[in-house]
């Protein structure tokens, strides 16, 4: 099959142009979406009288055959197949001469926009399912954590003790926002633009609402120029995926720290660790490190794509071909990272003894002492100063903090009891806090959130 524009040109394209121009090596993964769009398009053409029912049926049969060839790996590409759209049309026409009418009223401009939208919808659904699965793992580990606690950190310095369940749920709640972002991006993606033509619609009696309904897309484009040129949905999806990557990177960073000898808070399963080619004793958290590293890659996909489209005039420009590779890469990267981290967290062993030992410092309860004084009527800034002075004196070697608190007229033995290991973490039971009662309430709310998100994710696919 000659190039689609062969009538305008006397000669063929230069080899270098064809090598740079061709997108088949990466866009062939959209063959299902291209075939689905073509089925809807020819059905619409028949509905408006531009194809006979016999021609429609023959083309649909040919499309089914081509899809089976792709699925079975038997499709044979030829040199003129510059992209998935050309390859499908060429093969359909070989099987059925009426296939030459398949492109009636359609441009590759609105065709590719449709394909990318359809592919993105499926990709978002897959990623959302994996995020929900990972959240379920975090929830299970939080429920299994019981009363275990560890130091909470600010500036990577020990701050106040928190329950392990509370810490795990913090990551689970982050991922809930990712689900929300992904579903919002999905809503804006789920718009049919088939019928926009090259840029200005068509003089033929097309009915874009028919193709939208056949494709299961609830909205139809309002402006053909925008329909062809819009790639906001790609940016939305890349941003949502980048945020997933950022959150997974933060989880990875903590697992790296927690699995180190210095922390020793977790033991990684052998199946999700690697060793050293030189040092026999090593057990490395490579998955966590790769999760941390992939975050940068996902941010790069987003910023690179935005740079590609920021100055494009309406409507289609070949620069827009640069939407697919970062999108495909981002989806693949997030998919693999979620699967690997889910496996790592599912099989991890929490060293709750080490966590408790690390959180046993009496200084971690300094805020509790200040709040004790506040409850007795002292202004917080004054209470902060009183406790701060006692901490300074204890660190200076005058006496232990417990001894100084016990002897202090404003505090005394009852306040000193707050410094005992495991006491402080039980006291923070305000909404969203790290104490047992607050965490029990939080778990119920997270269960409800996870159930709601799961229902939302499934409802939009109906």
C-alpha positions in Angstrom: 0.0 0.0 0.0 1.5 3.4 -0.9 1.8 6.3 1.5 -1.5 7.9 2.4 -0.5 11.1 0.7 1.0 9.5 -2.4 -1.3 11.4 -4.8 0.3 14.7 -3.9 3.9 13.6 -4.2 5.8 12.4 -7.2 8.4 10.5 -5.2 8.6 8.6 -2.0 9.9 9.8 1.4 13.6 9.9 2.2 14.8 7.1 4.4 15.8 9.4 7.2 12.4 11.1 7.1 10.6 7.7 7.2 12.8 6.5 10.1 12.0 9.6 12.2 8.4 9.8 11.1 7.3 6.2 11.7 5.7 5.5 15.0 4.6 1.8 14.4 7.4 0.4 16.7 5.7 2.0 19.7 2.1 2.8 18.8 1.3 -0.8 17.6 0.3 -1.5 21.2 -2.9 0.5 20.4 -4.1 -2.0 17.8 -7.2 -3.0 19.9 -8.2 0.7 20.3 -7.6 1.5 16.6 -9.8 -1.5 15.6 -12.5 -0.6 18.1 -12.6 3.0 16.7 -12.8 1.7 13.2 -15.7 -0.7 14.0 -17.6 2.3 15.5 -16.8 4.5 12.6 -17.9 2.1 9.9 -21.1 1.3 11.8 -21.8 5.1 11.9 -21.0 5.4 8.2 -23.6 2.7 7.5 -26.2 4.4 9.8 -25.9 7.7 7.9 -26.0 6.0 4.5 -22.3 6.3 3.5 -21.8 2.5 3.5 -24.2 -0.3 2.7 -24.9 -2.9 5.4 -23.0 -5.4 3.3 -20.0 -3.2 3.1 -20.1 -2.6 6.8 -20.4 -6.2 7.7 -17.6 -7.2 5.3 -15.3 -4.5 6.8 -16.2 -5.6 10.4 -15.3 -9.2 9.5 -12.0 -8.0 8.1 -11.3 -6.0 11.3 -12.0 -9.0 13.4 -9.5 -11.0 11.3 -6.9 -8.3 11.7 -7.4 -8.2 15.4 -7.0 -12.0 15.6 -3.7 -11.7 13.6 -2.4 -9.1 16.1 -3.5 -11.2 19.1 -1.9 -14.3 17.6 1.3 -12.5 16.6 0.9 -13.4 12.9 0.4 -9.9 11.5 3.0 -9.1 8.9 4.0 -5.5 8.6 5.3 -3.9 5.3 7.5 -0.9 4.7 4.7 1.5 4.1 3.1 0.8 7.6 4.3 4.0 9.2 1.9 3.7 12.2 -0.8 1.4 13.6 -3.5 3.2 11.7 -1.9 2.7 8.4 -1.1 -0.9 9.1 -4.7 -1.8 10.1 -6.2 0.0 7.1 -3.7 -1.6 4.7 -4.4 -5.1 6.0 -8.2 -4.7 6.1 -8.2 -3.5 2.5 -6.1 -6.5 1.5 -8.7 -8.8 3.0 -11.8 -6.8 1.9 -11.8 -4.2 -1.0 -14.5 -2.3 0.7 -11.9 -1.5 3.4 -10.8 1.4 1.1 -14.0 3.2 2.3 -13.2 2.7 5.9 -11.5 6.1 6.2 -14.4 8.0 4.8 -15.0 11.2 6.8 -12.1 10.4 9.1 -8.6 11.8 9.4 -5.7 10.2 11.1 -5.8 13.4 13.3 -9.1 12.5 15.0 -8.3 8.8 14.6 -5.1 8.9 16.6 -6.7 11.2 19.2 -9.4 8.6 19.7 -7.0 5.7 19.9 -4.9 7.5 22.6 -8.0 8.3 24.6 -9.3 4.8 24.5 -5.9 3.4 25.4 -5.5 5.8 28.3 -8.9 4.8 29.7 -7.8 1.2 29.9 -4.4 2.1 31.3 -6.0 4.3 34.0 -8.3 1.5 35.0 -5.4 -0.9 35.3 -3.3 1.5 37.4 -6.2 2.3 39.7 -6.8 -1.4 40.3 -3.1 -1.8 41.3 -3.2 1.2 43.6 -6.3 -0.1 45.3 -4.5 -3.5 45.7 -1.5 -1.8 47.2 -3.7 0.1 49.6 -5.3 -3.1 50.7 -1.9 -4.5 51.5 -1.1 -1.4 53.6 -4.4 -1.7 55.3 -3.8 -5.3 56.2 -0.3 -4.6 57.5 -1.8 -1.7 59.6 -4.4 -4.0 61.1 -1.8 -6.6 61.8 0.5 -4.1 63.5 -1.5 -4.1 66.7 0.0 -1.8 69.4 3.4 -1.6 67.8 4.9 1.8 67.7 8.0 3.6 66.5 9.6 7.1 66.5 7.9 9.6 64.3 10.4 12.0 62.6 10.6 15.6 61.5 13.8 16.7 59.7 14.8 13.0 60.0 15.2 13.6 63.7 13.2 11.7 66.3 10.1 13.7 67.2 7.2 11.9 68.8 6.3 8.2 68.9 3.5 7.0 66.6 1.9 3.7 66.1 3.1 1.6 63.2 -0.5 1.3 61.9 -0.7 5.1 61.9 2.5 5.4 59.8 1.4 2.8 57.3 -2.0 4.4 56.9 -0.4 7.8 56.2 0.9 6.2 52.9 -2.4 4.6 52.2 -4.3 7.9 52.5 -1.8 9.5 50.1 -2.6 6.8 47.6 -6.4 7.6 48.0 -5.7 11.0 46.6 -3.9 9.4 43.7 -7.0 7.3 42.9 -9.1 10.4 43.0 -6.7 12.2 40.6 -6.6 9.2 38.2 -10.4 8.9 38.2 -10.7 12.7 37.5 -8.2 12.4 34.7 -10.2 9.5 33.4 -13.4 11.6 33.3 -11.7 14.2 31.1 -10.2 11.5 28.9 -13.6 9.9 28.3 -14.7 12.3 25.5 -15.2 11.1 21.9 -13.4 13.3 19.3 -14.1 11.0 16.3 -15.8 13.2 13.7 -13.5 16.2 14.1 -11.8 15.2 10.9 -8.5 16.7 10.1 -9.5 19.9 11.9 -12.8 21.3 10.5 -15.3 18.5 10.7 -16.7 17.1 7.4 -19.1 18.0 4.6 -20.4 14.4 4.8 -23.4 13.7 7.0 -21.4 12.2 9.9 -23.0 11.6 13.3 -20.3 11.8 16.1 -22.9 11.0 18.7 -23.3 7.5 17.2 -19.6 6.7 17.3 -19.4 8.1 20.9 -22.2 5.8 22.0 -20.7 2.8 20.3 -17.4 3.5 22.0 -19.0 3.9 25.4 -17.9 7.5 25.7 -20.4 9.7 27.5 -19.3 13.0 26.1 -18.7 14.3 22.5 -16.4 17.1 21.4 -17.8 20.6 20.9 -15.2 22.1 18.7 -13.4 20.2 15.9 -10.2 22.2 16.3 -10.0 21.5 20.0 -11.0 17.9 19.4 -8.0 17.3 17.2 -5.5 19.4 19.2 -6.5 18.5 22.8 -3.9 16.5 24.7 -4.8 17.9 28.1 -5.9 14.4 29.1 -2.4 13.1 28.4 -0.9 15.8 30.7 -3.6 15.1 33.3 -2.7 11.4 33.3 1.0 12.0 33.3 0.7 14.3 36.3 -1.5 11.8 38.1 1.1 9.0 37.4 3.9 11.3 38.5 2.2 11.9 41.8 1.8 8.1 42.2 5.5 7.9 41.5 6.3 10.6 44.0 4.3 8.8 46.7 5.9 5.4 45.9 9.3 7.1 46.0 8.6 8.3 49.5 7.6 4.8 50.6 10.8 3.5 49.0 12.9 6.0 50.8 11.5 5.0 54.2 11.9 1.3 53.4 15.6 2.0 52.5 16.1 3.7 55.9 14.1 1.2 57.9 16.0 -1.8 56.4 19.4 -0.3 57.1 21.6 -1.6 60.0 21.3 1.8 61.7 17.5 1.6 61.9 16.8 -2.2 61.7 13.1 -1.6 61.7 12.3 -4.2 59.0 13.6 -7.4 57.5 13.0 -7.8 53.8 12.0 -11.1 52.3 14.7 -12.7 50.2 12.5 -12.8 47.1 12.3 -9.0 47.2 16.0 -8.2 48.0 19.3 -8.5 46.2 22.8 -9.3 47.3 26.2 -8.0 46.5 28.6 -9.5 43.9 31.5 -8.8 46.3 30.2 -8.6 49.9 28.5 -11.8 51.0 26.8 -10.2 54.0 24.8 -7.7 52.0 21.0 -7.7 51.6 20.0 -4.7 49.4 16.6 -3.0 49.1 16.8 -2.6 45.3 13.1 -2.5 44.8 12.7 0.4 47.2 15.7 2.1 45.6 14.2 1.7 42.1 10.9 3.0 43.3 12.7 6.1 44.5 14.6 6.4 41.2 11.5 5.9 39.0 9.9 8.9 40.5 12.4 11.1 38.6 11.7 9.3 35.4 7.9 9.9 35.8 8.5 13.6 36.5 10.6 13.7 33.4 7.9 12.2 31.3 5.5 14.9 32.4 7.8 17.8 32.0 9.1 16.6 28.6 5.6 16.2 27.3 4.6 19.6 28.5 7.6 21.1 26.8 6.7 19.4 23.5 3.2 20.8 23.3 3.5 24.2 25.1 3.9 26.3 21.9 1.9 24.3 19.3 -0.5 26.3 17.1 -3.9 24.8 16.3 -4.5 22.1 15.3 -2.4 19.0 14.6 1.3 19.1 14.5 3.7 16.2 14.2 5.1 17.2 17.6 2.0 15.7 19.1 3.3 12.2 18.2 5.5 12.7 21.2 2.5 12.2 23.5 2.6 8.4 23.3 6.1 7.3 24.3 6.1 9.2 27.7 2.5 8.1 28.3 3.3 4.4 27.6 6.5 4.6 29.6 4.8 6.2 32.6 2.0 3.6 32.7 4.5 0.7 32.4 6.8 2.2 35.0 4.0 2.8 37.6 2.5 -0.6 36.9 5.8 -2.5 37.6 6.7 -0.3 40.6 3.3 -0.9 42.2 3.5 -4.6 41.7 7.0 -4.8 43.1 6.4 -2.6 46.1 3.1 -4.5 46.9 5.1 -7.7 46.9 7.8 -6.2 49.1 5.2 -4.9 51.7 3.2 -8.1 51.6 6.2 -10.2 52.7 8.1 -7.7 54.9 8.8 -8.5 58.6 8.5 -5.5 61.0 11.0 -5.5 63.8 8.7 -4.0 66.3 11.2 -4.6 69.1 13.7 -2.4 67.4 11.0 0.2 66.7 10.0 0.3 70.4 13.6 0.5 71.6 14.2 3.5 69.2 11.1 5.2 70.5 11.9 4.7 74.2 13.8 7.9 74.7 12.1 10.1 77.4 12.8 13.1 75.3 10.2 11.9 72.8 7.6 12.7 75.5 8.7 16.3 75.9 5.6 17.6 74.2 3.4 15.5 76.6 5.0 17.3 79.5 4.3 20.7 78.0 0.7 19.7 77.4 0.4 18.4 80.9 1.3 21.9 82.1 -1.2 23.4 79.7 -3.9 21.2 81.1 -3.0 22.6 84.5 -3.6 26.1 83.3 -0.2 27.3 82.0 0.1 29.1 78.7 1.7 26.8 76.1 4.7 29.1 75.4 5.5 29.2 79.1 5.1 25.4 79.3 7.4 25.0 76.3 10.0 27.1 78.1 9.8 25.1 81.3 10.2 21.8 79.7 12.9 23.1 77.3 14.9 24.1 80.3 14.6 20.7 81.9 15.7 19.0 78.7 18.7 21.3 78.5 19.7 20.5 82.0 19.2 16.7 81.5 21.3 16.8 78.3 23.9 18.7 80.2 24.3 15.8 82.6 22.8 17.4 85.7 20.3 14.5 86.2 18.0 12.3 84.1 15.0 14.0 82.6 12.8 11.8 84.7 14.6 12.8 87.9 14.3 16.5 87.0 10.6 16.2 86.2 9.9 14.4 89.4 11.6 17.1 91.4 9.9 20.0 89.5 7.2 21.7 91.6 5.0 22.3 88.5 5.3 18.7 87.2 6.2 16.0 89.8 5.9 12.1 89.8 2.6 11.9 87.9 4.1 13.9 85.0 7.3 11.9 85.2 5.2 8.8 84.5 4.5 10.1 81.0 8.2 9.5 80.2 7.9 5.7 80.5 8.3 3.8 77.2 5.0 3.3 75.4 3.0 5.8 77.4 3.2 8.8 75.1 1.9 7.0 72.0 -1.3 6.1 73.8 -2.3 9.7 74.6 -2.8 11.2 71.1 -6.4 10.2 70.4 -7.7 13.3 68.6 -9.1 12.7 65.1 -6.4 11.5 62.8 -3.9 11.1 65.6 -1.5 8.3 66.3 -3.1 6.9 69.5 -4.9 3.5 69.7 -8.5 4.9 69.8 -7.8 7.4 67.0 -6.1 4.8 64.8 -9.1 2.4 65.4 -11.4 5.1 64.2 -9.1 5.9 61.3 -9.0 2.3 60.2 -12.8 2.3 60.0 -12.8 5.5 57.9 -10.1 4.1 55.6 -12.1 0.9 55.1 -15.0 3.1 54.0 -12.8 5.2 51.7 -11.3 2.1 50.1 -14.7 0.6 49.6 -16.0 3.9 48.1 -13.0 4.3 45.8 -13.4 0.7 44.6 -17.0 1.2 43.8 -16.2 4.5 42.0 -13.5 2.8 39.9 -15.8 0.1 38.8 -18.8 2.3 38.2 -17.1 4.5 35.6 -16.3 1.4 33.5 -20.0 0.4 33.1 
